[in-house]
Amino acid sequence: MKEKYILLKNNMKIPRLGQGTWFIGDNKAEEKDEIESIRLGIELGMTLIDTAEMYGSGAAERLIGKAIKGYDRSKLFIVSKVYPHNAGRRNIFNACENSLKRLDVDYLDLYLLHWRGSIPLRETVECMEELVAQGKIRSWGVSNFDSSDMKELWSVPNGSNCVINQVLYHLGSRGIEYDLVPWMKEHNVPVMAYSPLAQAGSLRRGLLENKVVREIAQNRGISPVQLLLAFVLSHDNMIAIPKSGNPKHTRENAEVMNIILTEEELKMLDKAFPAPNYKTPLDII
Ligand SMILES: NC(=O)c1ccc[n+]([C@@H]2O[C@H](COP(=O)([O-])OP(=O)(O)OC[C@H]3O[C@@H](n4cnc5c(N)ncnc54)[C@H](OP(=O)(O)O)[C@@H]3O)[C@@H](O)[C@H]2O)c1
């Protein structure tokens, strides 16, 4: 069994395996399954739920609000994200309040700047700190920040209070291992890996069909998608947030907490999909 939590530098415990919600809540016909998936995920320990004001223009947050009804709020770890154009003094307080209303909760556990825009980091950080002081959010972080963005963030007052950077990471996209992951380790900021399943393999052609991926998955009696998730969770400073609106898939994803890859298996995967040994542009979607 893997460690279930990571301790953030502000002493908050964050689950290592959560649930993504991009495209959830977009289609009324899928609502029942999506709510069931999220509730099953919570029952199975995936109590971290990642969302954003952007997803379905608030539809994902609204659906999560319905799905988490009846659960002890203190047992959940809810993450939302603010649009870059809302991440300044003018809009952020309203944007956060609107997310809270749609989710029907009093506070967020983590609030992320979705990606960098034109509002100065200094202003966003000031506002994030105020939201913490007001009790609207328990912590804040960023998303889609490369190492140069992180360094810049650390140079503004209170910038180093950022607890997470959420970035794209999966077996077929390992560019962050070159300098971002080491920088984040050094500064005690975990990576929250988005699209950890490479969107069921569609982000990299041939990933799920790869011979090594197939062979290891088959020997283990797991699916290639589960193997991708186990790979992300093999890094001790990483959190993964696979999305599923299908309860069967959610159950499979939760099972990955029990899958620990051997050194030999990791070596085979590393050989088939090596991390680049030079700087590459941050992968984003
Ligand atoms: N910060 C950012 O800029 C950013 C960008 C992208 C994503 N994210 C966050 O990260 C989350 C995850 O990323 P993602 O949604 O892009 O992709 P993902 O989690 O890598 O993949 C989701 C896809 O995989 C399928 N799937 C899930 N579990 C499966 C299983 N066990 N077997 C087979 N297929 C499975 C899902 O279909 P079903 O629903 O049918 O299971 C869905 O099509 C998002 O939902 C969002 O919360 C953040």
The ligand as an SDF file (V2000), in Angstrom:
LIG
                    3D

 48 52  0  0  0  0  0  0  0  0999 V2000
   -4.6450   22.6830  -14.4850 N   0  0  0  0  0  0  0  0  0  0  0  0
   -4.9200   22.4170  -15.7270 C   0  0  0  0  0  0  0  0  0  0  0  0
   -4.6350   23.2050  -16.6480 O   0  0  0  0  0  0  0  0  0  0  0  0
   -5.5550   21.0940  -16.0560 C   0  0  0  0  0  0  0  0  0  0  0  0
   -5.5780   20.6440  -17.3890 C   0  0  0  0  0  0  0  0  0  0  0  0
   -6.1560   19.3910  -17.6380 C   0  0  0  0  0  0  0  0  0  0  0  0
   -6.7040   18.6520  -16.6120 C   0  0  0  0  0  0  0  0  0  0  0  0
   -6.7150   19.1360  -15.3270 N   0  0  0  0  0  0  0  0  0  0  0  0
   -7.3320   18.3720  -14.2030 C   0  0  0  0  0  0  0  0  0  0  0  0
   -6.8060   17.0500  -14.2180 O   0  0  0  0  0  0  0  0  0  0  0  0
   -7.8720   16.1050  -14.3180 C   0  0  0  0  0  0  0  0  0  0  0  0
   -7.4100   14.8520  -15.0330 C   0  0  0  0  0  0  0  0  0  0  0  0
   -6.9520   15.1320  -16.3440 O   0  0  0  0  0  0  0  0  0  0  0  0
   -7.8100   14.8160  -17.6610 P   0  0  0  0  0  0  0  0  0  0  0  0
   -9.2460   14.8030  -17.3410 O   0  0  0  0  0  0  0  0  0  0  0  0
   -7.3050   15.7600  -18.6930 O   0  0  0  0  0  0  0  0  0  0  0  0
   -7.3230   13.3720  -18.1190 O   0  0  0  0  0  0  0  0  0  0  0  0
   -7.0580   11.9450  -17.4440 P   0  0  0  0  0  0  0  0  0  0  0  0
   -7.4820   11.9270  -16.0510 O   0  0  0  0  0  0  0  0  0  0  0  0
   -5.6600   11.5850  -17.7790 O   0  0  0  0  0  0  0  0  0  0  0  0
   -7.9940   11.0150  -18.3310 O   0  0  0  0  0  0  0  0  0  0  0  0
   -9.3810   11.1130  -18.3210 C   0  0  0  0  0  0  0  0  0  0  0  0
   -9.9320   10.1230  -19.3590 C   0  0  0  0  0  0  0  0  0  0  0  0
   -9.5850    8.7870  -19.0030 O   0  0  0  0  0  0  0  0  0  0  0  0
  -10.7600    7.9810  -18.9140 C   0  0  0  0  0  0  0  0  0  0  0  0
  -10.5470    7.0540  -17.8040 N   0  0  0  0  0  0  0  0  0  0  0  0
  -10.5050    7.3340  -16.4910 C   0  0  0  0  0  0  0  0  0  0  0  0
  -10.2270    6.2430  -15.7630 N   0  0  0  0  0  0  0  0  0  0  0  0
  -10.0980    5.2350  -16.6520 C   0  0  0  0  0  0  0  0  0  0  0  0
   -9.8360    3.8500  -16.5010 C   0  0  0  0  0  0  0  0  0  0  0  0
   -9.6080    3.2990  -15.3070 N   0  0  0  0  0  0  0  0  0  0  0  0
   -9.7810    3.0810  -17.6320 N   0  0  0  0  0  0  0  0  0  0  0  0
   -9.9910    3.6360  -18.8640 C   0  0  0  0  0  0  0  0  0  0  0  0
  -10.2540    4.9330  -19.0500 N   0  0  0  0  0  0  0  0  0  0  0  0
  -10.3050    5.7380  -17.9530 C   0  0  0  0  0  0  0  0  0  0  0  0
  -11.8960    8.9450  -18.6960 C   0  0  0  0  0  0  0  0  0  0  0  0
  -13.0920    8.4440  -19.2240 O   0  0  0  0  0  0  0  0  0  0  0  0
  -14.3410    8.1010  -18.2660 P   0  0  0  0  0  0  0  0  0  0  0  0
  -14.8150    9.3650  -17.6730 O   0  0  0  0  0  0  0  0  0  0  0  0
  -15.3120    7.4750  -19.2290 O   0  0  0  0  0  0  0  0  0  0  0  0
  -13.8390    7.1060  -17.2490 O   0  0  0  0  0  0  0  0  0  0  0  0
  -11.4320   10.1730  -19.4810 C   0  0  0  0  0  0  0  0  0  0  0  0
  -11.7470   10.0000  -20.8480 O   0  0  0  0  0  0  0  0  0  0  0  0
   -8.9570   16.9170  -15.0600 C   0  0  0  0  0  0  0  0  0  0  0  0
  -10.2190   16.2970  -15.0120 O   0  0  0  0  0  0  0  0  0  0  0  0
   -8.8510   18.2270  -14.3410 C   0  0  0  0  0  0  0  0  0  0  0  0
   -9.4710   18.1470  -13.0620 O   0  0  0  0  0  0  0  0  0  0  0  0
   -6.1180   20.3450  -15.0450 C   0  0  0  0  0  0  0  0  0  0  0  0
  1  2  1  0
  2  3  2  0
  2  4  1  0
  4  5  1  0
  4 48  2  0
  5  6  2  0
  6  7  1  0
  7  8  2  0
  8  9  1  0
  8 48  1  0
  9 10  1  0
  9 46  1  0
 10 11  1  0
 11 12  1  0
 11 44  1  0
 12 13  1  0
 13 14  1  0
 14 15  2  0
 14 16  1  0
 14 17  1  0
 17 18  1  0
 18 19  2  0
 18 20  1  0
 18 21  1  0
 21 22  1  0
 22 23  1  0
 23 24  1  0
 23 42  1  0
 24 25  1  0
 25 26  1  0
 25 36  1  0
 26 27  1  0
 26 35  1  0
 27 28  2  0
 28 29  1  0
 29 30  1  0
 29 35  2  0
 30 31  1  0
 30 32  2  0
 32 33  1  0
 33 34  2  0
 34 35  1  0
 36 37  1  0
 36 42  1  0
 37 38  1  0
 38 39  2  0
 38 40  1  0
 38 41  1  0
 42 43  1  0
 44 45  1  0
 44 46  1  0
 46 47  1  0
M  CHG  2   8   1  16  -1
M  END
$$$$
